[in-house]
Amino acid sequence: MDPDTQVTKPSQPGQGCRRRVKRFRCLDRTAVNDDTFNTSIRKFLKLVGVSSQREIERIVGEAMAAQALKGNETLPVVMTLELPTLGVKVDFKSEIQLE
């Protein structure tokens, strides 16, 4: 195997990789393919971003039509990222300004 593509073992448990390699990244002693990993994350984020924007626009439009909003509000918003396999759940909080 080409030395540039080898994943190095940590010298002590929990230490991670000792050096970064060309094609693989060590994450907590596990090798992943950088290209596959990053492409998959980007696809997920694009799906979340586009779908979320459409839903927010639809919901705000319906609320405006029903006169539940005046159009000058600032709406608190929370996006939750969950990775059930890893037991991770993270909230991202912000605001959406209508005016």
Contacts in CASP RR format, 6 or more apart in sequence:
PFRMAT RR
TARGET T0000
AUTHOR 0000-0000-0000
METHOD contacts of the structure
MODEL  1
MDPDTQVTKPSQPGQGCRRRVKRFRCLDRTAVNDDTFNTSIRKFLKLVGV
SSQREIERIVGEAMAAQALKGNETLPVVMTLELPTLGVKVDFKSEIQLE
4 21 0 8 1.000
4 22 0 8 1.000
4 23 0 8 1.000
5 21 0 8 1.000
5 22 0 8 1.000
5 23 0 8 1.000
5 24 0 8 1.000
6 21 0 8 1.000
7 17 0 8 1.000
7 21 0 8 1.000
7 24 0 8 1.000
7 26 0 8 1.000
7 31 0 8 1.000
8 17 0 8 1.000
8 18 0 8 1.000
8 19 0 8 1.000
8 21 0 8 1.000
8 26 0 8 1.000
9 18 0 8 1.000
9 29 0 8 1.000
10 16 0 8 1.000
10 17 0 8 1.000
10 18 0 8 1.000
10 26 0 8 1.000
10 29 0 8 1.000
11 18 0 8 1.000
13 29 0 8 1.000
14 28 0 8 1.000
14 29 0 8 1.000
16 26 0 8 1.000
16 28 0 8 1.000
16 29 0 8 1.000
17 25 0 8 1.000
17 26 0 8 1.000
17 29 0 8 1.000
20 26 0 8 1.000
23 33 0 8 1.000
23 34 0 8 1.000
23 35 0 8 1.000
24 31 0 8 1.000
24 32 0 8 1.000
24 33 0 8 1.000
24 34 0 8 1.000
25 31 0 8 1.000
25 32 0 8 1.000
25 34 0 8 1.000
25 37 0 8 1.000
48 79 0 8 1.000
52 79 0 8 1.000
56 77 0 8 1.000
56 96 0 8 1.000
60 69 0 8 1.000
60 75 0 8 1.000
60 96 0 8 1.000
60 98 0 8 1.000
63 69 0 8 1.000
64 71 0 8 1.000
69 98 0 8 1.000
71 98 0 8 1.000
71 99 0 8 1.000
72 98 0 8 1.000
72 99 0 8 1.000
73 98 0 8 1.000
73 99 0 8 1.000
74 95 0 8 1.000
74 96 0 8 1.000
74 97 0 8 1.000
74 98 0 8 1.000
75 95 0 8 1.000
75 96 0 8 1.000
75 97 0 8 1.000
75 98 0 8 1.000
76 93 0 8 1.000
76 94 0 8 1.000
76 95 0 8 1.000
77 93 0 8 1.000
77 94 0 8 1.000
77 95 0 8 1.000
77 96 0 8 1.000
78 91 0 8 1.000
78 92 0 8 1.000
78 93 0 8 1.000
79 91 0 8 1.000
79 92 0 8 1.000
79 94 0 8 1.000
80 89 0 8 1.000
80 90 0 8 1.000
80 91 0 8 1.000
80 92 0 8 1.000
81 88 0 8 1.000
81 89 0 8 1.000
81 90 0 8 1.000
81 91 0 8 1.000
81 92 0 8 1.000
82 88 0 8 1.000
82 89 0 8 1.000
82 90 0 8 1.000
83 89 0 8 1.000
END
